[in-house]
Amino acid sequence: MHIIGSELTAAQLYDVLRLRVDVFVVEQECAYPELDGRDLLAGTHHLWTEEQGAIQSYLRLLTEPGRMRIGRVATAAQARGRGLAAQLMKDALEIVGDTDSVLDAQTYAQGFYEKFGYVAEGPEFVEDGIPHRTMWRRVR
């Protein structure tokens, strides 16, 4: 089941944060402040897939001046390889529509985002010990 919403229940928020911490902090061994204050901002969209009440994949879409930002794309280890993140990207791009959008991709995932029209711009940079590239999907 794919869900798009701007508000999460307390249980859903807990599941989202647990997934993001499991993937980004534990699995990727990056100690960083996962709670950045942007999850509850007006204009933030949360997209996720759920199976048997458990969140399997997640993506956050932020509204920024003149653009939208995709981030926190994560899939639980046991749910990978099933196209869940790809479906969330398609759903996110429906919301983005004809607005420019940006994301900071982990370098190994650059090809994944290119499938959705994102193009790397600027040099590679390291964030929390992981190489990244800023990628844009410019529609104007």
Buried (B, 14 or more C-beta within 10 A) or exposed (E): EEBBEEEBEEEBBEBBBBBBBBBBBEEBEBEEEEEEEBBEEEEBBBBBBBEEEEBBBBBBBBBBEEBBBBBBBBBBEEBEEBEBBBBBBEBBBEBBEEBBBBBEBBBEBBEBBBEBBBEBEEEEEEEEEBEBBBBBBEEE
